[in-house]
Amino acid sequence: MPPPAPPVDGDKPGLLTGPDGICRCAWQQGLPDYQVYHDDEWGRPVADDRRLFEKLCLEGFQAGLSWLTILRKRDNFRRAFANFEPRKLARFGDNDIARLLADPGIVRHRGKIEAAINNARCALELQREAGSLAAFFWSYEPEAKSRPGRHDWSTIAAITATDASRALSKELKRRGWRFVGPTTMHALMQAMGLVNDHLEGCAIRDRVIAERERFTPPARRA
């Protein structure tokens, strides 16, 4: 989840204009890897189950840390966690947990590691029921009328969870998922395009709006 960003550009709170002259959400801090993530990934609608599951797991690992820390370790996480393929990760056992706890390239937190393996098993069950993880998660996309009318810094910074993220969190917990609190699920929704929280004035916001208009969410199995 991107960290809070202080006002940067004076009359553009929460925004930062880079050396390239492009105005972006300030949380990307002008750092090259963070900027690429902001421009090319954050808020873009995703319907790929592997990517959704990866993001959910990484948001869980991010709890208590910065997203930049996780982003810079993402390739290590992918190597360590079988590229976040639920079917492969669901087969991990005690030897794998011991290996992961000894891996300095990831966040070595037993609870979070065990949660990722548990969630892979839950993901397989959910895929069988809903048809895909994407179909399930997109069924929690909030209606436009429930979203803020203004997307400025003061409005967005105050939102850490929503009715939709609380409902999603509650349902996943009921199904046995771990590290899926409402704030974590809100961050997932922001990142995977279920909501567009690029600020007004950010050059990427309109691109994300256009991409969402072209995107057809997968239908949940009846």
C-alpha positions, 0 to 999 in steps of 0.5 A: 500500500503506498504510504501517505504523501505530504503536500509537495507542489505547493498548490498541488497537495499530494502531487509531485511533478518530476524532472520529465514534467509529468505530474503524479501522485506524490507517494511515488517520491520520484523514485524510478522503480516506484514511479514505474509501478505508479504509472504502469501498475497501480490502479490498472484493472487486473483480471489475472488470477495469479497477479491478484493472488500475488498482490493479496499475498504481498499486501499481507507481507507489507503490513507494518512495512512500506510498500517500497520495501516489498516492491524491491523484494518482489522478484525474490518473493516470486522465486521463493513462493513458486511465482505465487501460483496457488496450486504450487504454493498450496503444496508447500510444507514444513521444509518449505517454511523452514527454507523461507524463514532462512531466505534473506531476500524476503520478509521472514515472518512465520505468520505471514509465510504460513498465511500465504500458504494457507491462502493458496489453499483457500484460493483453489477452493474459491476458484472452484466455486466462483470460476476464478479469483478475478470473478470473486474479487471484481464482484466487490467493486464498489458502485461509482456513487459510493466513491468520493466525488473529489479525488484530492489529497485531503479526501483520499488520504482520509480513506483507509478502508471502505464498506466494500473492503470491509465486506470483502475482508469479512467474507475472506476471513469467513472462508479461512483466509488470513492477513486480509483485513479491511485496510489490506483489502482496500490497498488491494482494490486500489492496486488492482483497479477496483477503485481509481485513487490516482489524484485529480491532477495526476497525469495517469488518472485519465489513462486509468479511467479510459482503461477501466472503461474498456475493461470487462470484469469477469462474471462470477459463477452462479 
